[in-house]
Amino acid sequence: MPAAGFLTARLMNVTSAPASTLMSAVGLQKFFPIGGRLPFGRPAGWVKAVDGVSFEIGEGETYSLVGETGCGKTTIVKMILLVLQPTAGDIFFRGKKASKLTTKDLRQYRSSVQAVFQDPWSSLSPRMRVEDIVIEPLLATRQLTRREARRSAFEVLEEVGLPAGAGRRFPHEFSGGQRQRIAIARALSSKPKLIVLDEPVSSLDVSIRAQTMNLLKDVQQRSGVSYMLIAHDLATVRYLSHRVGVLYLGKIVEEGTSATLFDNPMHPYTKALVSASLPAHPDSDWKTIVLTGEVPSPVNRPDGCPFHPRCPSAMPKCATIIPEWREVQATRKIACHLY
């Protein structure tokens, strides 16, 4: 993706989202205890990393979460990957509660939900050959012989565009872009229904980011896999996403289709994020919204709307009343007193 900004991807983005739901999060909360223990074993305080987040991911859809560092994106990803258990709320995968899965269903879930991480240098073992890296999820989640697993690994490496014989080499023998293709191949090897993409192109050179993004779109078109994308680069988000959720201090404040959200942001925080991106042309009439102050502490959240201490459009009631999460357009939801 050229550095000219997310507007260059406008005509290439897919805006329609599939109707059937693959995964849904309902009222997800994750609080971490802090400080010394008070009488009766109570913690001194709580870090409210995620506080009441709900969203859906459709079959064959890319759903993205954007927001500043510390807004809760990674915590949500860890709950989806079952690394962390929610404090409250639940995750539903094809109608089944993730917290109620049997041992058999849990193995199927882990096979169906895979991840591609930000840094292929650290996410791939330097001591394993590429074919062993790719077949490891297969041997762990499916009953296959090693010969069958190797055949599957060869097919998936070919699918992501790696040369013949790549399976016998080690990760350090490849470029950064090729290593990320290996990570994608590993995620695809178990034929997942959902892949979590955690900043999948941020560590790559700009010249090969577009190749990796196009690969992800091609894989989605061929296999129908769904993506959950976590990214800071709005150009990447716009190009890959069907729908986008905007996180602030552990809450989703706006959600909509990629095109409508970036063309017409409604929440003041979304407007600030979009305005901070580079314009498509340096001579365009582009106004940057500069937010004052710092992100409030998740330990001591402000009353009312969590964004009101920094919001340029704040009203008196924003400091005391929490805005309702409501649908304001056919494909747009928002939590803001302005609407």
C-alpha positions in Angstrom: 0.0 0.0 0.0 1.6 3.3 -1.0 2.2 5.8 1.8 -0.3 8.2 0.2 -3.0 7.2 2.7 -6.1 5.2 3.1 -8.0 7.2 0.5 -6.1 5.6 -2.3 -7.8 2.3 -1.5 -11.3 3.7 -1.8 -12.3 2.1 -5.1 -10.8 -1.3 -4.3 -12.5 -1.9 -1.0 -15.3 -4.4 -0.7 -18.2 -2.9 1.3 -20.9 -5.7 1.4 -20.8 -8.1 4.3 -22.1 -11.7 4.4 -25.3 -12.2 6.3 -24.6 -15.5 8.2 -22.8 -15.2 11.5 -19.6 -17.2 12.2 -18.6 -15.7 15.5 -20.1 -13.3 17.9 -18.9 -11.6 21.1 -21.6 -10.6 23.6 -20.9 -8.2 26.4 -17.2 -9.2 26.7 -15.5 -7.8 29.8 -11.9 -8.4 31.0 -10.8 -6.9 34.3 -7.3 -7.4 35.8 -6.8 -7.1 39.5 -4.1 -4.7 40.7 -2.5 -3.7 44.0 -2.4 -5.4 47.3 -5.3 -7.5 48.6 -7.9 -5.9 50.9 -9.7 -7.7 53.7 -11.7 -10.7 52.5 -9.3 -11.2 49.6 -10.6 -8.4 47.4 -8.1 -6.6 45.1 -7.2 -3.0 45.6 -8.5 -2.1 42.1 -9.2 -3.3 38.6 -7.8 -2.5 35.2 -10.9 -2.5 33.0 -9.1 -3.5 29.8 -12.4 -4.5 27.9 -15.7 -3.3 29.2 -18.9 -4.6 27.5 -17.8 -5.2 23.9 -20.2 -6.9 21.4 -19.7 -7.6 17.7 -20.3 -10.2 15.0 -18.1 -11.7 12.3 -19.9 -13.1 9.3 -18.9 -16.1 7.1 -16.2 -14.9 4.6 -16.1 -11.4 6.2 -13.2 -9.3 7.4 -14.0 -7.4 10.6 -11.5 -4.9 11.9 -10.9 -3.3 15.3 -9.0 0.0 15.3 -8.0 2.4 18.1 -5.1 3.8 20.0 -2.5 1.6 21.8 -4.0 0.3 25.1 -7.7 0.5 24.0 -8.2 -3.3 24.4 -7.6 -4.8 21.0 -5.0 -7.3 22.0 -7.0 -8.4 25.1 -10.0 -9.1 22.8 -7.8 -11.2 20.5 -6.5 -13.2 23.4 -10.1 -14.0 24.6 -11.0 -15.1 21.1 -7.9 -17.3 20.9 -8.9 -18.6 24.4 -5.6 -17.5 25.9 -7.6 -15.4 28.4 -11.0 -16.1 29.9 -13.6 -13.3 30.0 -14.5 -11.7 33.3 -18.0 -11.5 31.9 -19.8 -12.0 28.6 -19.1 -14.8 26.2 -18.0 -15.8 22.7 -20.2 -17.8 20.4 -18.8 -19.8 17.6 -21.4 -21.1 15.2 -23.9 -20.8 17.9 -21.9 -22.6 20.6 -20.6 -20.9 23.7 -16.8 -21.0 23.8 -16.9 -21.3 27.6 -19.1 -24.4 27.4 -17.2 -26.4 24.8 -16.4 -30.0 25.4 -12.9 -31.4 24.9 -13.8 -32.6 21.4 -15.5 -29.2 20.5 -12.5 -27.3 22.0 -10.1 -29.2 19.7 -12.3 -28.3 16.8 -12.5 -24.7 17.9 -8.7 -24.4 18.1 -8.4 -25.9 14.6 -11.0 -23.5 13.2 -9.6 -20.3 14.8 -6.0 -19.6 13.9 -3.8 -16.5 14.1 -1.1 -14.6 12.1 1.0 -12.4 14.3 2.8 -9.2 13.7 6.4 -10.3 13.7 7.4 -13.3 11.6 10.9 -13.2 13.1 9.6 -14.1 16.6 6.4 -16.1 15.7 8.4 -18.8 13.8 10.7 -21.2 15.6 14.3 -20.8 14.2 15.0 -24.5 15.0 12.2 -26.0 13.0 12.1 -26.5 9.2 9.2 -24.7 7.4 7.3 -27.9 6.7 7.4 -28.9 10.4 6.1 -25.4 11.3 3.2 -25.8 8.9 2.3 -29.3 9.8 2.4 -28.8 13.6 -1.2 -27.5 13.8 -2.3 -30.5 11.7 -0.7 -33.1 13.9 -2.1 -31.4 17.0 -5.7 -31.0 15.9 -6.3 -33.7 13.3 -5.7 -37.4 13.0 -3.3 -37.5 10.1 -0.2 -39.5 9.3 3.0 -37.5 8.9 3.0 -38.3 5.1 -0.5 -36.9 4.8 0.4 -33.8 6.8 3.5 -33.2 4.6 1.4 -33.4 1.5 -1.0 -30.9 2.9 1.9 -28.6 3.9 3.3 -28.7 0.4 -0.2 -27.7 -1.0 -0.6 -24.8 1.4 2.9 -23.5 0.8 2.2 -23.5 -2.9 -1.1 -21.7 -2.2 0.7 -18.8 -0.5 3.3 -18.5 -3.4 6.4 -20.0 -1.8 8.8 -21.9 -4.1 9.1 -25.6 -4.4 11.5 -27.0 -1.8 10.7 -24.2 0.7 9.5 -26.8 3.3 13.0 -28.2 3.8 14.5 -24.8 4.6 14.6 -22.8 7.9 12.8 -19.4 8.5 16.1 -17.4 8.6 16.7 -18.4 4.9 13.7 -16.3 3.8 12.9 -12.6 3.5 10.5 -10.8 5.8 7.7 -11.0 3.4 8.3 -14.7 2.7 8.4 -15.4 6.4 5.0 -13.8 6.8 3.7 -16.0 4.0 5.0 -19.0 6.0 3.0 -17.7 9.0 -0.1 -17.4 6.8 0.5 -21.0 5.5 0.7 -22.3 9.1 -2.6 -20.6 9.9 -4.2 -22.0 6.7 -2.9 -25.6 7.2 -5.8 -26.7 9.5 -8.4 -25.2 7.1 -9.7 -22.7 9.6 -13.0 -20.8 9.5 -11.5 -17.7 11.2 -8.0 -16.2 11.2 -7.0 -13.5 13.6 -4.6 -11.0 11.9 -2.6 -9.1 14.4 -0.9 -6.3 12.5 0.0 -8.7 9.7 1.8 -6.2 7.5 3.2 -3.6 9.9 6.6 -5.2 10.1 7.0 -5.5 6.3 8.6 -3.1 3.9 6.1 -0.8 2.2 7.0 -2.3 -1.2 5.7 -5.8 -0.2 2.8 -4.9 2.0 0.4 -4.7 -1.0 1.5 -8.2 -2.1 0.7 -9.6 1.3 -2.7 -7.9 1.5 -3.6 -9.1 -2.0 -2.6 -12.6 -0.9 -4.9 -12.4 2.1 -7.8 -11.2 -0.1 -7.1 -14.0 -2.7 -7.1 -16.6 0.0 -10.4 -15.3 1.4 -12.0 -15.4 -2.0 -10.9 -18.9 -2.7 -11.6 -20.5 0.7 -14.3 -18.3 2.2 -12.2 -17.9 5.4 -13.2 -15.0 7.7 -10.6 -12.5 9.2 -10.5 -10.5 12.3 -8.0 -7.7 11.7 -6.2 -5.7 14.3 -4.2 -2.8 12.9 -3.2 0.8 13.4 -2.7 1.6 9.7 -6.1 2.8 8.4 -5.0 2.2 4.8 -4.6 -1.5 5.6 -7.9 -1.6 7.5 -9.8 0.1 4.7 -8.4 -2.1 1.9 -9.0 -5.4 3.7 -12.2 -4.8 5.7 -15.9 -5.3 5.2 -16.8 -3.8 8.6 -14.9 -1.8 11.2 -15.3 -1.3 14.9 -13.6 1.7 16.6 -12.4 1.0 20.2 -11.8 3.6 22.8 -10.8 2.7 26.4 -12.2 -0.8 26.2 -15.5 0.1 24.5 -16.6 0.1 20.9 -17.8 3.7 20.2 -18.7 3.3 16.4 -19.2 0.5 14.0 -20.0 0.5 10.3 -19.0 -0.7 6.9 -15.5 0.2 5.9 -16.5 2.7 3.1 -19.2 4.5 5.1 -17.1 4.8 8.2 -14.0 6.2 6.5 -16.0 8.4 4.1 -18.3 9.8 6.8 -17.0 9.2 10.3 -19.6 10.3 12.9 -18.1 9.8 16.4 -15.7 12.6 17.3 -13.0 10.0 18.1 -13.4 8.3 14.7 -13.1 11.7 13.1 -9.8 12.3 14.9 -8.4 8.9 13.9 -9.3 9.4 10.2 -8.0 13.0 10.2 -4.6 11.7 11.5 -4.1 9.6 8.4 -2.2 11.0 5.4 -4.3 12.5 2.7 -4.4 11.0 -0.8 -2.8 14.1 -2.2 -0.5 16.6 -0.4 -2.4 19.6 -1.8 -5.8 18.4 -0.7 -7.9 20.4 1.7 -7.2 18.1 4.7 -7.8 19.2 8.3 -6.2 17.3 11.1 -8.2 17.1 14.4 -5.7 17.3 17.3 -7.0 15.8 20.5 -6.0 17.4 23.8 -5.0 15.5 26.9 -4.2 11.9 27.5 -6.2 8.7 27.3 -7.8 8.2 30.8 -6.6 5.4 33.0 -8.5 2.1 32.6 -8.2 1.9 36.4 -10.1 5.1 37.1 -12.4 5.7 34.2 -14.2 9.0 33.8 -18.0 9.1 34.5 -20.3 9.4 31.6 -18.9 9.0 28.1 -15.3 7.8 28.4 -14.2 10.1 25.6 -15.7 13.4 27.0 -12.5 14.7 28.7 -10.8 14.9 25.2 -13.9 15.4 23.0 -14.1 18.8 21.1 -17.9 18.4 21.0 -18.5 17.5 24.6 -21.7 18.6 26.2 -22.6 18.9 30.0 -24.5 15.6 30.0 -21.5 13.8 28.4 -19.7 14.0 31.8 -22.5 12.2 33.7 -24.5 10.0 31.3 -23.2 7.0 29.5 -24.3 7.3 25.8 -26.5 4.4 24.5 -25.2 2.0 21.9 -27.7 2.5 19.1 -28.2 2.0 15.4 -28.3 5.4 13.6 -28.2 4.1 10.0 -28.8 0.8 8.3 -25.1 -0.2 8.7 -24.0 2.2 11.4 -24.0 1.9 15.2 -22.6 4.6 17.5 -22.4 5.5 21.2 -22.5 9.3 21.3 -24.9 11.9 22.7 -24.6 13.9 19.4 -26.8 11.3 17.7 
